[in-house]
Amino acid sequence: MNRFYRVMAPLYVAVAAAALAGCGTGQISQTADQASAVNGASATAGDLALRDVRIQAVQTGDALESGQTVDLVFVATNQSIDTRDELTSVSTPIGKVSVTGSKSLPPGGTLIVSAPAGPDLPIAPASKALPEVAEASAAAATVTLDEAISNGLTYDFTFNFKKAGEIQLAVPISAGAVSHR
């Protein structure tokens, strides 16, 4: 019987090792399809990526009414290593979009579009980090509403870039960071 165990033991070990090695084969992790924990929408067109695109506004009543101005916040990254791009326009059926500041996206660069800082407002957090980001540009965008909008819904926006072309996406409303006084 001792001889039987000496001959069969390596075979049992080999079968067990093969079975254990194949345990994870073909499995999909539980987090594979989860979206990142950001408030806004995202889209990609070629080498250009739009991330965390959102209308930043605090809704205190039934809706944000026509005539009000709200902020449009997003980050655009140019993932090309040799082609410059530029944001040429942003449009939406809910109002007129105004973008001020640099709209340039150098190769490997980032364009951070945040809420404008006013005389009584602190500098936008994303703009504070710009000196630490190589090839980063900053801009501010506002939307003057032609119609009432409300939290819980998304609104169609079209972003136009010189090289990447047109990117359309549905943009949500986010209250964003609000300072309590």
GIHUDA-V743783 format. One record per residue. SS is DSSP state (H for helix, E for strand, - for the rest). NEAR is the number of other ideal C-beta (glycine too) atoms within 10 Angstrom. Layout:
BEGIN
SS|NEAR / SS|NEAR
END
This chain:
BEGIN
-|5 / H|6 / H|7 / H|8 / H|9 / H|9 / H|9 / H|10 / H|10 / H|9 / H|9 / H|10 / H|10 / H|10 / H|10 / H|10 / H|10 / H|9 / H|9 / H|9 / H|9 / -|9 / -|8 / -|8 / -|6 / -|6 / -|8 / -|7 / -|8 / -|7 / -|6 / -|7 / -|7 / -|8 / -|6 / -|7 / -|5 / -|13 / -|14 / -|21 / E|17 / E|15 / E|16 / E|13 / E|15 / -|15 / -|18 / E|23 / E|17 / E|25 / E|16 / E|16 / E|26 / E|20 / E|26 / E|22 / -|22 / -|12 / -|16 / -|6 / -|8 / -|8 / -|14 / E|23 / -|12 / -|13 / -|11 / -|15 / E|14 / E|21 / E|19 / E|26 / E|24 / E|27 / E|19 / E|25 / E|20 / E|25 / -|14 / -|18 / -|8 / -|7 / -|16 / -|13 / E|24 / E|18 / E|24 / E|13 / E|12 / E|21 / E|16 / E|19 / -|10 / -|21 / E|22 / E|13 / E|17 / E|14 / E|17 / E|12 / E|16 / -|15 / -|20 / E|16 / E|28 / -|17 / -|14 / -|14 / -|19 / E|20 / E|27 / E|24 / E|27 / E|24 / -|21 / -|17 / -|12 / -|7 / -|4 / -|5 / -|10 / -|11 / -|10 / -|22 / H|12 / H|19 / H|19 / H|11 / -|11 / H|15 / H|8 / H|7 / -|13 / -|9 / -|14 / E|20 / E|20 / E|17 / E|19 / E|19 / E|23 / E|17 / E|25 / E|14 / E|21 / -|13 / -|13 / -|14 / E|23 / -|12 / -|14 / -|7 / -|11 / E|14 / E|19 / E|12 / E|24 / E|14 / E|26 / E|15 / E|22 / -|14 / -|15 / -|23 / E|13 / E|12 / E|20 / E|12 / E|17 / E|12 / E|23 / E|15 / E|22 / E|19 / -|12 / -|18 / -|10 / -|8 / -|6 / -|3 / -|3
END
